[in-house]
Amino acid sequence: MRHLALAAGDGSPEDEPRALVCSSYHYLLLYTDRLAAVNQVSGKVVSEVAWGPGSHAPGIVGQPLGLLQDASSGSMQLWSADALHEVAISNEDKDMWRIYLEHQDYANALKLAAGSAQRDIVYQSMGADAAAAGDFKAAGAHYGRIVGGKPPFEELALLLVEAGDPAALQIFLNTKLQVLGPNDKAQSTMVAAWLTELLLDSINRDLLAAAGQHTPAYNTHVAQLRSFLSEYAGVLNWATTTALLEGYGRLEELEGFAAAKGDQEALLEYLMRNKDGATRALGVLRKPSVGPQLVYKF
């Protein structure tokens, strides 16, 4: 429950609110001489309508006595002994995303943010808070959702590299790859290549830590690599990816990548150019998925 401290009056009985109703984001307080709108989140008075001597409130007939609110429609009325006035609130949610942001209510800030630029500001604040708390994995997830380039991709990546948490960098890159659009093919290819290398590094670390044994962690990372190569075969660059897989000795994954690409011929040409590749090429040629044209060619 949020505590709201109201300091609009001087504490005298004459300055106590006579009625209160709630709109979506504000409290409407009726005083003897004015109607005040108070933001429910910030507690600040954002608008006032005054009446009485010296005021210029148009259309108010008689001394206002109370406020009414329709339970079904939410419409509000101010009533006096002589008339019933409708209370209309326009653009009530204007800048509410920023107010929620200032109070670290990120879920509501994202809900009310209008467009990617405002959402980027929220994600940046979420990432900064997580990083300040030492939770770089959460920071990577938030920073990865920034699409407008502010802060730049390179700056955010460097921050996570310097944090010394490879998993946080991997989360950042994976999230970034998911949010990049079809017009960001060059960056998608670069991010996918970096992710491939991180996955290969994870496998290598597992082998080194277990003296070459296939531990559960190793099996998990191999499965992640194979799934990634299959899912993003259309994004990954053939030459870069095959060079990485060969460099780490992952020829089975290389074959799987070629199958996902639907390019067995490129795989066979690659194997035939490399030392000891002929034996693996023969294994590929024996697969039912390889057509007779490739068999005759190689």
Secondary structure by P-SEA (a helix, b strand, c coil): cbbbbbcccccccccccccccccccbbbbbcccbbbbbccccccccbbbbbcccccccccccccccccccccccbbbbbcccbbbbbbbcccccaaaaaaaaacaaaaaaaacccaaaaaaaaaaaaaaaaaacaaaaaaaaaaacccccccaaaaaaaaaaaccaaaaaaaaaaaaaaccccaaaaaaaaaaaaaaaaaaaaaaaaaaacccccaaaaaaaaaaaaaaaaacccccaaaaaaaaaaacaaaaaaaaaaaaccaaaaaaaaaacccaaaaaaaaaacccccaaaaaac
